């Protein structure tokens, strides 16, 4: 009879280490959602101060109603504030993703395969916002949020 013994070589974390890892993961989620929310909020504050600018015209050029431009306030003011506070975080992140995808489709499509003067992708900022918000949507808010790690608002 041949018996094989399997030996585990990886170290199993102790109970306290799990707690520390959970705190670090939640701190990372907090940092990501606050930075994404704050940076997009700057765009929203600008639109509150200066109006929607060319956005209604862009929408009508693409056969969409100009009134849809007011959804920018949801994507650039309301949703970022929800991200920062950590309330309905996944929904807020989804709104930001849709907002950024719409901005790319309406404004930045001609730049999709171009590079900027520094050699970077011309849409790297828009991509960072879009995929950062997508990451928040997938990860959730974490424990450092108004809704809590598993709160009903996250």
Backbone bond lengths (Angstrom), bond angles and torsions (degrees), N, CA, C in turn:
res aa  C-N    CA-C-N  psi(-1)  N-CA   C-N-CA  omega(-1)  CA-C   N-CA-C  phi
1 X - - - 1.424 - - 1.530 109.41 -
2 X 1.326 115.93 130.55 1.451 121.39 -176.84 1.528 109.42 -107.50
3 X 1.306 117.48 120.60 1.464 121.90 178.39 1.518 109.24 -113.66
4 X 1.320 114.40 137.41 1.461 120.55 178.31 1.511 108.22 -112.87
5 X 1.296 115.22 133.01 1.453 120.53 177.49 1.524 108.40 -105.86
6 X 1.323 116.18 128.55 1.456 121.65 177.96 1.523 107.66 -99.38
7 X 1.299 114.74 127.34 1.454 120.44 179.85 1.525 108.13 -110.97
8 X 1.331 116.59 124.85 1.461 121.07 176.79 1.518 108.96 -80.57
9 X 1.306 115.20 130.85 1.465 118.51 -178.77 1.528 112.55 -104.03
10 X 1.337 118.04 -18.95 1.458 118.30 -179.98 1.520 110.43 -77.64
11 X 1.305 114.71 148.15 1.456 120.84 -179.33 1.518 109.12 -82.63
12 X 1.296 117.31 134.31 1.461 122.57 178.08 1.526 108.00 -89.97
13 X 1.360 116.99 124.33 1.464 119.20 -179.58 1.527 111.89 -63.12
14 X 1.317 114.86 146.00 1.463 119.91 175.19 1.514 109.54 -77.53
15 X 1.331 116.70 166.01 1.458 122.05 -175.99 1.520 112.05 -56.07
16 X 1.297 119.26 -45.01 1.459 122.59 179.93 1.522 112.56 -62.85
17 X 1.334 116.04 -32.43 1.458 119.63 178.60 1.521 111.48 -68.57
18 X 1.326 117.43 -35.43 1.469 120.31 175.85 1.526 110.27 -60.12
19 X 1.309 115.88 -43.37 1.464 120.53 179.53 1.530 110.69 -63.62
20 X 1.320 116.69 -42.09 1.459 120.76 178.80 1.530 110.57 -64.22
21 X 1.327 116.91 -42.10 1.462 120.55 177.79 1.531 111.29 -63.37
22 X 1.326 116.95 -38.49 1.462 120.91 178.41 1.528 110.77 -64.96
23 X 1.333 116.90 -40.21 1.475 120.28 177.56 1.525 110.71 -65.16
24 X 1.329 116.67 -41.41 1.461 120.01 179.61 1.530 110.93 -65.40
25 X 1.328 117.25 -40.60 1.465 120.74 178.43 1.522 110.22 -63.62
26 X 1.318 117.67 -43.03 1.463 120.56 178.72 1.521 111.59 -67.23
27 X 1.323 117.38 -35.69 1.467 120.26 176.70 1.527 110.06 -65.30
28 X 1.321 117.67 -38.84 1.459 121.48 176.21 1.519 111.96 -63.79
29 X 1.329 116.82 -41.57 1.467 120.90 177.01 1.520 110.87 -63.92
30 X 1.323 116.26 -41.36 1.468 120.75 177.73 1.521 110.37 -60.31
31 X 1.317 116.76 -49.19 1.461 121.11 -179.44 1.529 110.78 -59.06
32 X 1.313 117.12 -46.45 1.461 121.07 -177.84 1.526 111.49 -62.84
33 X 1.326 117.15 -48.18 1.468 118.36 -175.91 1.523 112.42 -72.32
34 X 1.331 118.50 -33.02 1.470 120.23 178.16 1.530 110.32 -70.47
35 X 1.313 117.93 -41.93 1.472 120.23 -179.62 1.526 110.37 -67.00
36 X 1.327 117.66 -48.18 1.472 120.28 178.37 1.532 109.58 -59.56
37 X 1.325 117.04 -48.16 1.463 121.07 -179.28 1.515 112.49 -60.47
38 X 1.330 117.25 -46.27 1.473 120.82 -177.16 1.522 111.63 -66.19
39 X 1.322 117.07 -42.57 1.462 119.26 -178.12 1.528 112.20 -67.58
40 X 1.309 117.41 -37.42 1.471 119.86 177.39 1.528 109.96 -73.26
41 X 1.323 116.97 -33.02 1.458 120.63 179.36 1.534 111.83 -60.12
42 X 1.330 117.72 -32.45 1.464 120.32 176.10 1.532 110.96 -56.78
43 X 1.338 116.22 -41.01 1.465 120.32 178.65 1.533 110.48 -65.33
44 X 1.327 116.30 -39.35 1.452 120.44 179.01 1.518 112.70 -66.53
45 X 1.318 116.61 -41.86 1.472 120.67 178.36 1.525 109.59 -62.60
46 X 1.316 116.72 -39.15 1.461 120.44 176.96 1.528 110.81 -61.50
47 X 1.323 116.98 -40.27 1.467 120.10 178.99 1.533 111.45 -70.46
48 X 1.315 117.40 -32.01 1.469 119.76 175.43 1.526 109.44 -65.94
49 X 1.331 116.87 -43.22 1.464 121.18 -178.23 1.525 112.64 -72.15
50 X 1.331 116.55 -42.56 1.464 120.79 -168.90 1.526 114.20 -110.63
51 X 1.309 118.39 -1.57 1.454 120.87 -178.04 1.521 112.59 87.20
52 X 1.302 115.77 -178.42 1.463 122.13 -174.22 1.522 113.76 -82.95
53 X 1.330 116.73 -8.30 1.463 120.57 176.72 1.517 112.67 59.29
54 X 1.331 116.59 -130.71 1.470 120.10 -174.27 1.536 114.47 -82.54
55 X 1.314 118.44 0.70 1.465 120.49 -172.92 1.531 113.01 -61.41
56 X 1.350 119.95 -46.81 1.470 117.92 177.74 1.530 112.76 -57.37
57 X 1.322 117.31 -39.76 1.463 121.37 177.80 1.511 112.85 -63.98
58 X 1.337 116.21 -40.45 1.470 119.96 177.82 1.522 111.09 -62.30
59 X 1.310 115.62 -40.42 1.463 119.49 179.90 1.522 111.14 -64.45
60 X 1.333 117.03 -44.80 1.465 119.36 -179.58 1.530 111.58 -67.40
61 X 1.337 117.79 -32.15 1.465 121.09 175.26 1.526 111.57 -60.54
62 X 1.322 116.16 -31.72 1.463 121.56 -179.86 1.529 112.14 -95.27
63 X 1.337 117.04 12.46 1.456 121.01 176.03 1.518 114.71 78.99
64 X 1.323 116.86 18.44 1.462 121.44 179.80 1.521 109.77 -106.54
65 X 1.329 118.38 153.40 1.466 120.16 178.67 1.535 111.50 -66.21
66 X 1.308 116.02 138.14 1.468 121.79 -179.42 1.524 111.83 -61.40
67 X 1.333 117.14 -27.25 1.472 121.06 -178.88 1.531 112.74 -63.05
68 X 1.331 117.45 -21.50 1.466 120.38 177.73 1.526 111.64 -62.90
69 X 1.334 116.72 -19.24 1.459 120.42 179.62 1.523 111.71 -59.11
70 X 1.321 116.77 -28.98 1.465 119.52 -179.57 1.529 112.26 -66.89
71 X 1.323 117.23 -15.83 1.466 119.75 175.05 1.523 111.87 -67.89
72 X 1.336 116.57 -15.84 1.473 119.75 174.18 1.516 110.77 -56.88
73 X 1.326 115.94 -35.93 1.462 118.96 179.80 1.526 110.99 -64.78
74 X 1.324 116.90 -34.53 1.470 119.74 176.32 1.528 109.92 -67.41
75 X 1.345 116.64 -43.27 1.458 121.02 -176.41 1.507 115.18 -78.96
76 X 1.335 117.23 -21.01 1.463 119.31 -174.77 1.522 114.00 -120.15
77 X 1.327 117.39 -3.26 1.467 120.54 176.14 1.531 110.19 -126.63
78 X 1.306 116.80 -61.53 1.470 120.64 -174.53 1.529 111.47 -65.49
79 X 1.325 117.29 -53.21 1.468 120.14 -177.92 1.534 112.40 -61.79
80 X 1.342 119.90 -43.62 1.465 118.39 176.68 1.531 113.37 -61.03
81 X 1.331 117.19 -38.46 1.470 118.99 176.65 1.532 110.57 -63.87
82 X 1.327 116.60 -38.94 1.468 120.14 177.04 1.537 110.74 -63.72
83 X 1.325 117.01 -38.66 1.467 120.75 177.43 1.523 110.99 -63.51
84 X 1.312 116.01 -46.47 1.462 120.65 -176.96 1.529 110.56 -61.84
85 X 1.321 116.13 -45.02 1.468 120.51 -178.24 1.525 111.27 -75.57
86 X 1.320 116.52 -32.39 1.460 120.14 -178.46 1.511 112.76 88.74
87 X 1.331 116.26 41.20 1.459 122.06 178.22 1.528 107.51 -118.58
88 X 1.322 116.94 129.08 1.471 122.65 -176.46 1.527 109.60 46.88
89 X 1.302 114.21 49.97 1.455 122.28 -171.00 1.516 113.04 -61.33
90 X 1.309 117.35 -45.24 1.469 119.68 -178.03 1.522 110.97 -64.28
91 X 1.324 117.64 -41.03 1.460 121.39 176.86 1.527 110.47 -64.15
92 X 1.317 116.93 -44.18 1.468 121.10 178.63 1.526 110.58 -60.17
93 X 1.313 116.87 -43.22 1.463 120.52 179.33 1.529 110.69 -64.84
94 X 1.322 117.17 -38.89 1.465 120.69 176.98 1.525 110.72 -61.67
95 X 1.323 116.98 -41.51 1.470 121.01 178.31 1.526 110.11 -61.60
96 X 1.330 117.38 -41.57 1.467 120.85 178.28 1.527 110.36 -65.22
97 X 1.329 117.35 -41.07 1.465 121.03 178.19 1.533 110.31 -59.55
98 X 1.321 116.80 -47.66 1.470 120.74 179.41 1.525 110.40 -63.55
99 X 1.329 117.23 -41.99 1.462 121.73 178.25 1.529 110.88 -59.33
100 X 1.329 116.59 -45.83 1.460 120.04 -178.48 1.523 111.57 -70.44
101 X 1.313 118.17 -39.28 1.463 121.13 177.87 1.531 109.90 -62.65
102 X 1.327 116.37 -38.65 1.461 120.87 177.78 1.526 110.66 -66.32
103 X 1.319 117.05 -42.47 1.473 120.94 178.29 1.525 110.60 -61.18
104 X 1.314 117.02 -43.06 1.465 120.27 178.70 1.524 109.92 -64.14
105 X 1.332 117.19 -44.85 1.463 120.73 -178.05 1.522 112.32 -64.69
106 X 1.329 117.50 -40.20 1.463 120.47 -175.05 1.529 113.95 -85.39
107 X 1.327 116.93 -32.98 1.466 119.46 -170.61 1.529 112.78 -115.01
108 X 1.307 116.86 -42.53 1.464 119.84 -166.26 1.528 115.06 -103.05
109 X 1.319 118.79 4.73 1.461 120.31 -177.28 1.541 113.11 -57.59
110 X 1.334 119.72 -37.90 1.471 118.36 178.11 1.533 113.50 -63.59
111 X 1.331 117.60 -19.58 1.471 121.13 -178.10 1.525 112.66 -95.19
112 X 1.312 118.13 2.41 1.464 120.96 -169.24 1.535 112.96 -59.48
113 X 1.304 118.56 -31.61 1.467 121.12 -179.03 1.523 112.55 -112.97
114 X 1.333 116.89 25.43 1.462 119.36 -177.93 1.525 111.33 -113.57
115 X 1.311 114.54 163.48 1.463 121.28 175.42 1.522 108.94 -113.82
116 X 1.331 116.30 156.98 1.465 119.88 178.73 1.532 110.03 -89.22
117 X 1.329 116.67 -176.40 1.468 120.83 -176.55 1.530 113.10 -63.83
118 X 1.328 116.82 -25.95 1.462 120.03 -179.76 1.526 112.19 -87.74
119 X 1.310 117.92 -1.41 1.462 121.36 178.45 1.517 114.04 94.80
120 X 1.336 117.52 -1.25 1.462 120.90 178.04 1.511 110.72 -86.66
121 X 1.319 115.83 167.06 1.458 121.41 178.27 1.524 108.30 -64.27
122 X 1.304 117.82 135.92 1.462 122.34 -177.55 1.532 112.03 -62.52
123 X 1.319 117.64 -24.69 1.469 121.24 -178.18 1.527 112.85 -107.24
124 X 1.320 117.41 23.52 1.468 118.32 -176.15 1.524 112.54 -64.01
125 X 1.315 118.78 -36.21 1.462 120.76 178.78 1.525 110.75 -66.27
126 X 1.324 116.29 -47.62 1.451 120.18 178.61 1.537 111.31 -62.14
127 X 1.326 115.96 -39.50 1.463 120.17 178.17 1.530 110.85 -65.33
128 X 1.331 116.81 -39.21 1.463 120.02 179.47 1.522 110.63 -63.07
129 X 1.328 117.15 -43.84 1.467 120.33 177.09 1.526 110.79 -62.97
130 X 1.332 115.98 -48.37 1.459 120.25 -176.21 1.529 110.94 -62.67
131 X 1.323 117.80 -51.87 1.458 120.28 -176.03 1.527 112.71 -76.38
132 X 1.334 117.22 -26.94 1.467 119.77 172.07 1.520 110.61 -64.49
133 X 1.326 116.35 -43.69 1.463 120.34 177.39 1.525 110.75 -66.64
134 X 1.326 117.12 -37.02 1.466 120.07 176.54 1.529 110.66 -62.95
135 X 1.321 116.82 -39.54 1.470 120.44 177.03 1.529 110.73 -63.17
136 X 1.322 117.10 -43.51 1.471 120.56 177.98 1.529 109.48 -61.74
137 X 1.326 116.69 -40.74 1.462 120.20 179.49 1.533 110.65 -60.80
138 X 1.305 117.36 -39.88 1.463 121.33 -179.22 1.527 112.39 -76.58
139 X 1.325 117.50 -35.88 1.458 121.92 -175.99 1.522 114.27 -83.55
140 X 1.331 117.12 -31.80 1.458 120.63 -173.07 1.514 110.32 84.82
141 X 1.310 115.66 -177.12 1.459 121.41 -171.89 1.524 113.83 -82.77
142 X 1.303 117.63 -30.49 1.454 120.02 -173.78 1.518 111.28 86.90
143 X 1.321 115.72 177.62 1.467 120.02 -174.80 1.517 113.81 -73.74
144 X 1.334 117.38 -21.02 1.462 119.64 -179.88 1.525 109.69 -91.62
145 X 1.308 115.33 68.09 1.456 121.39 -178.87 1.515 108.50 -151.26
146 X 1.321 116.24 162.76 1.466 120.10 179.33 1.527 111.02 -62.00
147 X 1.322 117.06 -31.02 1.458 120.60 -179.08 1.525 113.47 -86.92
148 X 1.321 118.15 -12.56 1.458 120.69 -176.88 1.508 111.21 77.43
149 X 1.318 116.12 168.13 1.469 121.12 -174.77 1.515 111.98 -57.49
150 X 1.279 119.34 -44.80 1.458 122.32 -178.55 1.519 110.86 -118.20
151 X 1.312 116.51 23.05 1.456 120.97 -177.69 1.512 112.31 -62.27
152 X 1.281 115.81 155.53 1.469 119.94 -176.64 1.523 112.39 -66.54
153 X 1.349 117.73 -15.31 1.458 120.19 179.75 1.511 112.56 -93.51
154 X 1.307 117.18 3.82 1.462 119.61 179.45 1.502 110.45 -119.77
